[in-house]
Protein backbone atom coordinates (compact mmCIF):
# COMPACT_ATOMS: atom_id res chain seq x y z
CA UNK A 1 0.00 0.00 0.00
CA UNK A 2 1.65 3.07 -1.23
CA UNK A 3 1.06 6.51 0.14
CA UNK A 4 2.11 7.73 -3.32
CA UNK A 5 -0.60 5.87 -5.25
CA UNK A 6 -3.05 8.23 -6.96
CA UNK A 7 -6.22 9.14 -5.13
CA UNK A 8 -9.50 8.37 -6.85
CA UNK A 9 -13.12 9.39 -6.22
CA UNK A 10 -15.82 7.11 -4.87
CA UNK A 11 -17.39 7.03 -8.34
CA UNK A 12 -14.12 5.85 -9.90
CA UNK A 13 -13.59 3.29 -7.14
CA UNK A 14 -17.11 2.01 -7.71
CA UNK A 15 -16.50 1.67 -11.45
CA UNK A 16 -13.32 -0.30 -10.84
CA UNK A 17 -15.02 -2.60 -8.31
CA UNK A 18 -18.37 -2.91 -10.07
CA UNK A 19 -20.20 -1.20 -7.19
CA UNK A 20 -22.24 1.98 -6.98
CA UNK A 21 -20.85 5.15 -5.42
CA UNK A 22 -23.56 4.84 -2.79
CA UNK A 23 -22.41 1.32 -1.90
CA UNK A 24 -18.84 2.59 -1.54
CA UNK A 25 -20.05 5.29 0.87
CA UNK A 26 -22.08 2.75 2.83
CA UNK A 27 -19.07 0.44 3.18
CA UNK A 28 -17.02 3.39 4.44
CA UNK A 29 -19.67 4.40 6.98
CA UNK A 30 -19.80 0.82 8.27
CA UNK A 31 -16.03 0.82 8.63
CA UNK A 32 -15.49 -1.98 6.11
CA UNK A 33 -13.21 0.17 3.95
CA UNK A 34 -11.21 3.26 4.88
CA UNK A 35 -10.75 6.31 2.67
CA UNK A 36 -7.23 7.67 2.26
CA UNK A 37 -8.63 11.13 2.97
CA UNK A 38 -11.94 12.88 3.45
CA UNK A 39 -12.15 16.28 1.80
CA UNK A 40 -13.34 19.35 3.73
CA UNK A 41 -16.64 18.91 1.88
CA UNK A 42 -17.00 15.35 3.21
CA UNK A 43 -16.10 13.51 -0.01
CA UNK A 44 -13.94 10.43 0.18
CA UNK A 45 -10.76 9.87 -1.79
CA UNK A 46 -9.35 6.37 -2.12
CA UNK A 47 -6.23 4.43 -2.97
CA UNK A 48 -7.47 1.52 -5.04
CA UNK A 49 -4.85 -0.98 -3.86
CA UNK A 50 -5.57 -0.16 -0.21
CA UNK A 51 -9.29 -0.80 -0.69
CA UNK A 52 -8.61 -4.08 -2.50
CA UNK A 53 -6.46 -5.22 0.42
CA UNK A 54 -9.19 -4.29 2.91
CA UNK A 55 -11.86 -6.10 0.91
CA UNK A 56 -9.69 -9.21 0.62
CA UNK A 57 -9.18 -9.19 4.39
CA UNK A 58 -12.94 -8.86 4.96
CA UNK A 59 -13.65 -11.74 2.60
CA UNK A 60 -11.08 -13.93 4.36
CA UNK A 61 -12.58 -13.13 7.77
CA UNK A 62 -16.05 -14.02 6.53
CA UNK A 63 -14.82 -17.32 5.09
CA UNK A 64 -13.26 -18.22 8.44
CA UNK A 65 -16.57 -17.59 10.23
CA UNK A 66 -18.52 -19.97 8.00
Wavefront OBJ file of the C-alpha trace (Angstrom):
o trace
v 0.000 0.000 0.000
v 1.653 3.073 -1.231
v 1.059 6.509 0.141
v 2.111 7.732 -3.317
v -0.602 5.873 -5.248
v -3.049 8.228 -6.961
v -6.223 9.144 -5.132
v -9.504 8.373 -6.850
v -13.118 9.391 -6.220
v -15.816 7.113 -4.875
v -17.391 7.030 -8.339
v -14.124 5.846 -9.900
v -13.593 3.286 -7.142
v -17.110 2.013 -7.713
v -16.500 1.674 -11.448
v -13.325 -0.301 -10.839
v -15.019 -2.596 -8.310
v -18.374 -2.911 -10.067
v -20.197 -1.200 -7.194
v -22.235 1.983 -6.977
v -20.852 5.150 -5.424
v -23.558 4.844 -2.794
v -22.408 1.323 -1.897
v -18.843 2.591 -1.542
v -20.045 5.293 0.867
v -22.084 2.755 2.830
v -19.072 0.440 3.185
v -17.019 3.387 4.441
v -19.667 4.396 6.983
v -19.799 0.823 8.268
v -16.026 0.817 8.631
v -15.485 -1.978 6.110
v -13.205 0.171 3.948
v -11.208 3.255 4.880
v -10.750 6.310 2.666
v -7.232 7.672 2.262
v -8.633 11.129 2.970
v -11.939 12.882 3.449
v -12.146 16.284 1.798
v -13.342 19.348 3.735
v -16.639 18.906 1.884
v -17.001 15.345 3.213
v -16.103 13.506 -0.005
v -13.942 10.427 0.176
v -10.757 9.872 -1.795
v -9.349 6.373 -2.120
v -6.233 4.434 -2.972
v -7.468 1.518 -5.042
v -4.845 -0.982 -3.863
v -5.572 -0.165 -0.210
v -9.288 -0.800 -0.691
v -8.609 -4.075 -2.499
v -6.456 -5.222 0.418
v -9.186 -4.287 2.915
v -11.856 -6.097 0.907
v -9.686 -9.214 0.622
v -9.181 -9.190 4.388
v -12.937 -8.861 4.963
v -13.648 -11.742 2.601
v -11.079 -13.928 4.357
v -12.582 -13.131 7.772
v -16.047 -14.016 6.530
v -14.816 -17.316 5.087
v -13.263 -18.218 8.442
v -16.571 -17.589 10.232
v -18.516 -19.970 7.998
l 1 2 3 4 5 6 7 8 9 10 11 12 13 14 15 16 17 18 19 20 21 22 23 24 25 26 27 28 29 30 31 32 33 34 35 36 37 38 39 40 41 42 43 44 45 46 47 48 49 50 51 52 53 54 55 56 57 58 59 60 61 62 63 64 65 66
